[in-house]
């Protein structure tokens, strides 16, 4: 590190006619070998210009802008050591061409960045970096994006650590090419998306990866939105969204972490959704988990108006994790197939054929995992290798009813408290064996003893659209199962199940 110069407010006032800050600036970098050289990068007319790479440490209260004009390949490090910076006329921090900017939050410090009205809508964020921006350190950063976005980069936004409290009229965190979060604590309040990556022109960009961190996201649009794909490997994520919780036009992959979507239009939405681990809770005003191509035009009840050939890239696959879904329309909706291969899946959804706990245009194939639904299931494949039970009730079961399956020894295999009224349920467990008898309990009272006589066993009301395979999406598909009834337009559900209003 080359020579550093500490300039107090008094010294700077003697050397500069117009400065707008109080506090300290430590400047060091290529070409800055003396205090006089460092002064050339001081706040002048409210702008602190950085013309070369290096490390610059800021503290105190400032009104104006840090403008990074270093060469494209210069690495610029901004160290925040108790900085308050407000620019009433544009971005508080602006780097229009530097490829690599890093902001380091010194431990134990609280730093606040805010903007006001912008003369140039192209740089509409409190912190705007044209290329790559990386955050590190263990301090706190408060950002108020009063004009539009909080933090915006045109390339990759990376966060390694730190505490972030961001309020934005638009998106809180936005990396056009990518957003990569390794760790940190985030409270994001956004009029737009909480986290967004919006590059829709490059197939290798427009993605979000979260490997850790704690998130509280309250968004006026989507909680987390990416054009290409979203990967969540760890972290504790809480989302309240006026639109979708986590959404992309590509793939969603969740391998671990805790995700709690307490309000959303659709919880998880993508071309395909794969869950291999994690604890996931979803409350959705439409579909809990939705796999779609983004081009199908839907009717009001969620079914495609025009059926097209099924896209093999559309699917929901669950191989692990604990998933709890409550949805006012479909718990899981796929415009093609659904695969349950492991994990534990609990769904409260409607009991109405056209909309239910599980709804797919292809088939629902079960080869492992646990499932309990308070709601209907359709297109359950006869090619499933793990037995499943479909039960229909002659009256509505109330919200809060405890559904349970016990084996012949009285051991509880599946147990779930429904979050809505229902007249149909579905069950599967790795402990199920064809030929064995199991007992169905509602609120600890036995309803029936059931012997699993095939891969799919139906009992009770025949208002199910289940126990069949339409031959779509699975090689060699057939209309298997021991029912064979397929009602293209199911009869209305018995009783008076409350239907949500939007």
C-alpha positions in Angstrom: 0.0 0.0 0.0 1.5 3.3 -1.1 1.5 6.5 1.1 -1.7 7.4 2.8 -2.7 11.0 3.7 -5.2 11.9 6.4 -6.9 15.1 5.6 -9.1 16.6 8.2 -12.0 18.9 7.5 -9.9 21.9 8.5 -7.0 21.1 6.1 -9.3 20.4 3.2 -11.2 23.7 3.7 -7.8 25.5 3.4 -7.0 23.8 0.2 -10.3 23.6 -1.6 -12.9 26.2 -2.2 -15.9 24.0 -2.1 -16.2 20.8 -0.1 -19.2 19.2 1.4 -18.3 16.8 4.1 -16.9 16.4 7.6 -14.8 13.5 8.7 -11.8 11.8 7.2 -10.6 10.3 3.9 -7.6 8.0 3.5 -6.6 7.7 -0.1 -3.9 5.5 -1.5 -3.4 4.0 -4.9 -1.3 3.9 -8.1 0.1 7.3 -9.0 -0.7 8.7 -5.5 2.7 9.0 -3.9 2.2 12.1 -1.9 -0.4 14.1 0.1 -0.7 16.6 -2.8 -1.5 13.8 -5.2 -4.1 12.5 -2.9 -5.7 15.9 -2.6 -6.5 15.8 -6.3 -9.0 13.1 -5.4 -10.7 15.1 -2.7 -14.3 16.2 -2.6 -14.5 19.2 -5.0 -17.9 20.7 -5.6 -19.4 17.8 -3.8 -17.7 15.1 -5.9 -14.8 12.9 -4.8 -13.1 11.7 -8.0 -11.1 8.5 -8.0 -8.9 8.5 -11.1 -6.7 5.4 -10.4 -6.9 2.0 -8.7 -6.1 1.5 -5.0 -7.8 1.6 -1.6 -9.8 4.6 -0.4 -11.1 4.8 3.2 -14.1 7.1 4.0 -15.6 8.1 7.3 -17.8 10.9 8.5 -20.8 12.7 7.0 -20.7 13.8 3.4 -23.1 15.4 0.9 -22.2 14.6 -2.7 -20.9 11.7 -4.8 -18.0 9.3 -4.9 -17.2 9.1 -8.7 -14.9 6.3 -9.8 -13.2 7.3 -13.1 -10.2 4.8 -12.8 -9.1 2.9 -15.9 -11.3 -0.1 -16.8 -8.9 -2.7 -15.5 -7.9 -0.8 -12.3 -9.2 -2.4 -9.1 -10.8 0.2 -6.8 -11.4 -0.6 -3.1 -13.7 1.6 -1.1 -13.4 1.1 2.7 -16.4 2.3 4.7 -15.4 3.2 8.2 -18.5 4.9 9.6 -19.5 6.7 6.4 -22.7 8.7 5.8 -23.1 9.9 2.2 -26.1 11.5 0.6 -26.3 12.7 -2.9 -29.5 14.7 -3.6 -28.8 14.8 -7.3 -28.0 11.3 -8.5 -26.1 8.1 -7.4 -24.1 8.5 -4.2 -21.6 6.1 -5.6 -21.1 5.9 -9.3 -18.6 3.9 -11.4 -19.5 4.3 -15.1 -16.6 2.2 -16.5 -14.4 0.5 -13.9 -14.6 -3.3 -14.2 -13.9 -4.2 -10.6 -15.0 -2.3 -7.6 -15.0 -3.6 -4.0 -16.7 -2.1 -1.0 -15.3 -3.2 2.3 -17.4 -2.6 5.5 -15.1 -2.2 8.5 -16.2 -4.3 11.5 -18.3 -2.6 14.0 -19.1 0.4 11.8 -22.5 1.6 10.5 -22.5 3.2 7.1 -25.4 4.9 5.3 -25.7 5.7 1.6 -28.7 7.5 0.0 -29.7 9.3 -3.1 -32.3 11.8 -4.4 -33.6 12.8 -7.7 -31.5 11.6 -10.7 -30.8 13.7 -13.8 -29.9 10.5 -15.7 -32.3 7.6 -15.4 -29.6 5.2 -16.8 -27.8 5.3 -13.4 -30.9 5.1 -11.3 -29.6 3.6 -8.0 -28.1 4.9 -4.8 -25.0 2.8 -5.7 -24.5 2.3 -9.4 -21.6 0.2 -10.8 -21.4 -0.4 -14.5 -19.5 -3.6 -14.2 -18.6 -5.9 -11.2 -19.2 -4.9 -7.6 -18.1 -7.0 -4.5 -19.1 -6.4 -0.9 -17.1 -7.8 2.0 -16.3 -7.0 5.6 -18.4 -7.3 8.8 -19.8 -3.8 9.2 -23.3 -2.6 8.5 -24.5 -0.8 5.3 -27.8 1.0 5.2 -28.9 2.0 1.7 -31.9 4.2 0.8 -32.7 4.1 -2.9 -35.1 7.0 -2.8 -35.2 7.5 -6.6 -35.4 3.9 -7.8 -33.0 1.0 -7.0 -30.8 0.5 -4.0 -27.7 -1.2 -5.3 -27.4 -1.9 -9.1 -24.6 -3.4 -11.2 -24.6 -4.1 -14.9 -22.4 -7.2 -14.5 -22.1 -9.3 -11.4 -23.1 -8.2 -7.9 -21.3 -10.4 -5.2 -21.8 -10.2 -1.5 -19.4 -12.1 0.7 -20.4 -10.9 4.2 -21.8 -7.9 6.1 -25.1 -6.6 7.3 -27.4 -4.8 4.8 -30.5 -2.8 5.4 -31.8 -1.7 2.0 -34.9 0.3 1.2 -35.6 1.1 -2.4 -38.4 2.5 -4.5 -37.5 -0.1 -7.1 -35.3 -3.2 -6.7 -33.2 -3.5 -3.5 -30.4 -5.6 -5.0 -30.0 -5.8 -8.8 -27.1 -7.4 -10.7 -28.0 -7.5 -14.4 -25.7 -10.4 -15.3 -25.7 -12.2 -11.9 -26.2 -11.9 -8.2 -24.0 -14.2 -6.0 -24.5 -14.1 -2.2 -22.1 -16.1 -0.1 -23.2 -14.9 3.3 -24.5 -11.9 5.2 -27.6 -10.5 6.8 -30.1 -8.8 4.6 -33.3 -6.7 5.4 -34.7 -5.7 2.0 -37.7 -3.5 1.5 -38.5 -2.9 -2.1 -41.2 -1.4 -4.2 -40.0 -3.7 -7.0 -38.0 -6.9 -6.5 -36.0 -7.8 -3.4 -33.2 -9.4 -5.5 -33.1 -9.3 -9.3 -30.9 -10.4 -12.2 -32.5 -9.4 -15.5 -30.1 -10.2 -18.3 -32.3 -11.9 -20.9 -29.9 -11.8 -23.9 -27.1 -14.1 -22.8 -27.9 -17.7 -21.9 -25.0 -17.8 -19.4 -26.1 -14.7 -17.5 -29.2 -13.5 -15.7 -28.8 -15.9 -12.7 -28.9 -15.7 -8.9 -27.0 -18.0 -6.5 -27.4 -17.9 -2.7 -25.0 -20.0 -0.7 -25.8 -18.6 2.7 -27.0 -15.7 4.7 -30.1 -14.5 6.5 -32.8 -12.6 4.5 -36.0 -10.7 5.4 -37.5 -9.6 2.1 -40.6 -7.5 1.8 -41.3 -6.7 -1.9 -43.9 -4.9 -3.9 -43.2 -7.2 -6.8 -41.2 -10.5 -6.7 -39.1 -11.5 -3.7 -36.3 -13.1 -5.8 -36.4 -12.9 -9.6 -33.9 -14.0 -12.3 -34.2 -14.4 -16.0 -32.2 -17.6 -16.4 -32.0 -19.6 -13.2 -32.0 -19.4 -9.4 -29.9 -21.7 -7.1 -30.3 -21.7 -3.4 -27.8 -23.9 -1.5 -28.2 -22.6 2.0 -29.4 -19.7 4.0 -32.4 -18.6 6.0 -34.8 -16.8 3.6 -38.1 -15.1 4.6 -40.2 -13.5 1.8 -43.4 -11.5 1.8 -44.2 -10.6 -1.8 -47.1 -8.9 -3.6 -46.2 -11.0 -6.7 -44.2 -14.2 -6.7 -41.9 -15.3 -4.0 -39.1 -16.9 -6.1 -39.4 -16.8 -9.8 -37.5 -17.3 -13.0 -38.0 -18.1 -16.7 -35.4 -20.9 -16.3 -34.6 -23.4 -13.6 -35.0 -23.2 -9.8 -32.7 -25.5 -7.8 -32.9 -25.7 -4.0 -30.5 -27.9 -2.3 -30.7 -26.7 1.3 -31.5 -23.9 3.7 -34.7 -22.6 5.2 -37.2 -20.8 3.0 -40.3 -19.3 4.4 -42.6 -17.6 1.9 -45.3 -16.1 4.1 -47.3 -14.3 1.3 -47.0 -14.5 -2.5 -49.1 -14.8 -5.6 -47.1 -17.9 -6.6 -44.5 -19.3 -4.3 -41.9 -20.9 -6.5 -42.2 -20.4 -10.3 -39.9 -21.5 -13.1 -39.6 -23.5 -16.3 -38.7 -26.4 -13.9 -38.3 -26.6 -10.1 -35.9 -29.1 -8.5 -35.8 -29.5 -4.7 -33.1 -31.8 -3.2 -33.1 -30.5 0.3 -34.0 -27.7 2.7 -37.0 -26.8 4.8 -39.5 -24.9 2.6 -42.9 -23.3 3.7 -45.1 -21.6 1.1 -48.3 -19.6 1.3 -49.6 -18.7 -2.1 -52.7 -16.9 -3.4 -52.4 -18.8 -6.7 -50.1 -21.8 -7.1 -47.6 -22.9 -4.5 -45.1 -24.4 -6.9 -45.5 -23.8 -10.6 -43.6 -25.2 -13.6 -44.5 -23.5 -16.9 -42.9 -22.2 -20.1 -44.0 -18.7 -19.5 -45.9 -18.5 -22.9 -49.1 -20.5 -22.2 -52.2 -18.3 -21.9 -54.3 -19.5 -19.0 -58.0 -19.3 -18.2 -59.2 -18.0 -14.9 -59.1 -21.4 -13.4 -55.4 -22.0 -14.3 -55.8 -24.4 -17.2 -54.2 -23.7 -20.6 -56.6 -22.3 -23.1 -54.7 -24.0 -26.0 -53.0 -27.3 -25.4 -49.6 -27.6 -27.1 -47.1 -30.5 -27.2 -45.7 -31.0 -23.7 -42.2 -29.5 -23.2 -39.9 -32.1 -21.6 -38.0 -29.3 -19.9 -41.0 -28.4 -17.8 -41.2 -30.4 -14.6 -41.2 -30.3 -10.8 -38.8 -32.8 -9.2 -38.5 -33.4 -5.5 -35.8 -35.7 -4.2 -35.3 -34.4 -0.7 -36.2 -31.7 1.8 -39.3 -30.9 3.9 -41.9 -29.0 1.9 -45.1 -27.5 3.3 -47.4 -25.8 0.9 -50.7 -23.9 1.4 -52.2 -22.6 -1.9 -55.6 -21.2 -2.8 -55.4 -22.7 -6.3 -52.9 -25.5 -7.0 -50.4 -26.6 -4.4 -48.1 -27.9 -7.2 -49.0 -27.1 -10.8 -46.9 -28.4 -13.7 -47.5 -27.9 -17.4 -45.9 -31.3 -17.8 -44.7 -33.8 -15.3 -44.2 -34.0 -11.5 -41.7 -36.4 -10.0 -41.7 -37.3 -6.3 -38.5 -39.3 -5.5 -37.7 -38.4 -1.9 -38.2 -35.9 0.8 -41.5 -35.1 2.6 -44.3 -33.1 0.9 -47.3 -31.7 2.7 -49.9 -29.8 0.7 -53.2 -27.9 1.6 -55.0 -27.0 -1.6 -58.5 -27.2 -3.2 -60.4 -30.5 -3.7 -61.7 -29.5 -7.2 -60.1 -31.6 -10.0 -59.4 -28.5 -12.2 -57.5 -27.1 -9.2 -56.1 -29.2 -6.3 -53.2 -30.1 -4.2 -51.4 -31.5 -7.2 -52.3 -30.7 -10.8 -50.3 -31.5 -13.9 -50.7 -31.8 -17.7 -48.4 -34.7 -17.9 -48.2 -37.3 -15.1 -47.4 -37.4 -11.4 -44.8 -40.2 -10.9 -43.9 -41.4 -7.4 -40.8 -43.4 -6.8 -40.0 -42.3 -3.2 -40.6 -39.8 -0.5 -43.6 -38.9 1.7 -46.8 -37.2 0.7 -49.9 -36.0 2.5 -52.4 -33.7 0.8 -55.5 -32.0 2.0 -56.9 -31.6 -1.5 -57.2 -33.5 -4.8 -54.5 -35.1 -6.9 -54.8 -35.8 -10.6 -52.8 -37.8 -13.2 -51.1 -40.1 -10.7 -49.1 -42.5 -12.9 -49.7 -46.2 -12.9 -46.0 -46.5 -13.5 -45.1 -45.3 -10.0 -43.0 -47.7 -8.1 -44.0 -46.6 -4.6 -47.7 -47.3 -3.6 -50.0 -44.4 -3.2 -53.5 -44.1 -1.6 -56.2 -41.7 -2.8 -59.0 -41.1 -0.4 -62.3 -39.3 -1.1 -64.6 -38.2 1.8 -68.4 -37.9 1.6 -68.3 -34.7 3.5 -65.9 -31.8 3.9 -63.2 -32.2 6.5 -62.6 -28.9 8.3 -59.5 -26.8 8.2 -57.2 -27.9 11.1 -58.2 -31.5 10.8 -55.3 -33.9 11.5 -54.9 -36.5 8.8 -52.9 -39.6 9.8 -52.0 -43.0 8.4 -51.0 -45.8 10.8 -49.6 -49.2 10.1 -51.1 -52.4 11.5 -49.0 -52.1 14.6 -50.4 -48.6 15.3 -47.3 -46.7 14.3 -47.8 -43.4 12.7 -46.4 -43.2 9.2 -47.9 -40.0 8.0 -49.4 -37.1 10.0 -50.5 -33.6 8.8 -52.7 -30.8 10.1 -54.7 -29.5 7.1 -54.7 -25.7 6.6 -58.0 -25.7 4.6 -61.2 -27.5 4.3 -60.9 -30.6 2.0 -62.8 -33.6 0.7 -59.9 -35.5 -0.9 -56.5 -36.6 0.3 -53.5 -38.5 -1.1 -50.8 -40.4 0.7 -47.6 -42.2 0.0 -44.7 -43.4 2.1 -41.5 -45.5 1.6 -43.1 -47.7 4.4 -46.1 -48.6 2.2 -46.2 -52.1 0.9 -48.7 -53.6 -1.5 -50.8 -56.2 0.3 -50.5 -54.6 3.7 -53.3 -53.0 5.6 -53.2 -49.4 7.0 -55.6 -47.3 8.9 -56.8 -43.8 8.1 -57.4 -41.5 11.0 -59.0 -38.0 11.1 -58.5 -36.2 14.4 -57.3 -39.4 16.0 -60.6 -41.2 15.1 -60.3 -44.2 12.7 -62.1 -43.6 9.4 -61.2 -46.9 7.7 -58.8 -49.8 7.3 -57.3 -49.9 3.8 -55.4 -52.7 2.1 -53.1 -51.4 -0.6 -54.1 -53.7 -3.4 -52.0 -52.1 -6.2 -49.7 -49.3 -6.9 -52.6 -46.9 -6.8 -55.5 -47.6 -4.3 -58.6 -45.5 -4.5 -61.2 -45.4 -1.7 -64.3 -43.3 -1.1 -65.7 -40.7 -3.4 -65.1 -41.3 -7.2 -64.9 -37.5 -7.7 -61.2 -38.1 -8.1 -59.4 -37.5 -11.4 -56.7 -39.8 -10.2 -55.4 -43.3 -10.5 -54.7 -43.1 -14.2 -52.0 -42.3 -16.6 -52.9 -40.5 -19.8 -49.8 -41.9 -21.5 -48.2 -38.4 -21.8 -44.7 -37.6 -20.7 -43.7 -41.1 -19.5 -42.5 -43.7 -22.1 -44.9 -46.6 -22.3 -47.6 -44.7 -20.3 -51.0 -46.3 -19.8 -54.3 -45.7 -18.2 -53.2 -47.7 -15.2 -54.5 -47.8 -11.7 -57.6 -49.6 -10.3 -60.1 -46.9 -11.1 -59.9 -45.8 -14.7 -62.5 -43.1 -14.2 -61.4 -39.9 -15.9 -63.9 -37.0 -15.7 -62.8 -34.3 -18.1 -65.0 -31.9 -16.1 -65.3 -33.2 -12.5 -68.5 -32.8 -10.6 -68.6 -29.9 -8.1 -67.0 -30.9 -4.8 -69.5 -32.0 -2.1 -70.4 -29.6 0.6 -69.5 -25.9 0.8 -65.7 -25.5 0.6 -64.9 -21.8 0.9 -63.4 -20.5 -2.3 -61.0 -17.6 -2.0 -61.7 -14.3 -3.6 -59.0 -12.2 -5.2 
